[in-house]
Amino acid sequence: MFFNKKRNVHGLLLLDKPQGISSNNALQKVKTIFNAKKAGYIGTLDPLATGMLPICFGECAKFSHYLKDSNKRYHVIAKLGEKTSTSDSDGIVIKKRPILFTSYQLNLSIKELTGLIEQVPSMYSAIKYNGIPLYKYARQGLKVKRNIRKVIVYNIYAINQEKNLIEFKILCSKGTYVRTLIDDLGEKLGCGAHVVFLRRLQVASYLYTQLVTISNLYKLLNKNNIDNINFFKNIDNLLMPVDSPVSFLPKVYLSFKQSYNFKLGQKIEFFSNIKNSLVRVIEEKNKIFIGLGKINTEALLIPYRLVSRFTN
């Protein structure tokens, strides 16, 4: 878009995905603005959904699976009395029923959908069957057998109910389909339900207050002369460090010589109170994250996943 040569960009951006576009579309927009060589997102959000979409640039992708496996928090509004083909308002209404449940039945149904539960993913999901996303089969009117998934729903808070709309906050494990959860709730209540609003508020320990919007990125773009290197400095300052996805791991520091050997893939003699654990390895002199190591019981630090520093 702006330069022929793409940049090596490294770090994590917490994007506030807007409504109405796919996660991949949002990724491509951000990748273009950053003029980045390599970037990927964690945890697909439907076009209807907004909110936290972590985008890992460059070397950060090496540690992205730690976020993929983490818990998520959502804010959802469901419409009662209508079941749709996609379990959200992007689909067509396939069944209408009266809303007759009591607050006791609602609480009981929520309880039944809390804890370790089984889900059959919607045909309108990004799960692949024979290398093709399910939603592509669904758009052709085809149905394929989907495996039952076990997921954990830690909490469902019913915040508010007004007429045929009900509002929730949900904390759940990786792989949980909120649309399916709401569809299942609607069936338990005997009236049907579908998602009309969905916003992801949290992934792992990241909070929604840290989100950056695409419109904010475009504002920075318009504010700066694109030939001015300050533009890239400004947007790069929005990135979290490469080791952000593994920030829950303890840090250990190595001398310059130890770091040199560690980066060559050599085991380092290292005495620590930490045993049999992954650690973030930092080069002490420059305070640079150089990768993950594992400390074993024999007081050795073993390279586990290294960062390539030929990055600029």
Secondary structure, 3 states (H helix, E strand, C coil): CCCCCCECCCEEEEEEECCCCCHHHHHHHHHHHHCECCEEECCCCCCCCEEEEEEEEHHHHHHCHHHHCCCEEEEEEEEECEEECCCECCCCEEEECCCCCCHHHHHHHHHHCCEEEEECCCCCCCCEECCEEHHHHHHCCCCCCCCCEEEEEEEEEEEEEECCEEEEEEEECCCCCHHHHHHHHHHHHCCCEEEEEEEEEEECCECHHHCEEHHHHHHHHHHCCCCCCHHHHHHHCCCECCCHHHCCCCEEEECHHHHHHHHCCCCEECCCCCCCEEEEEEECCCCEEEEEEEECCCCEEEEEEECCCCCC
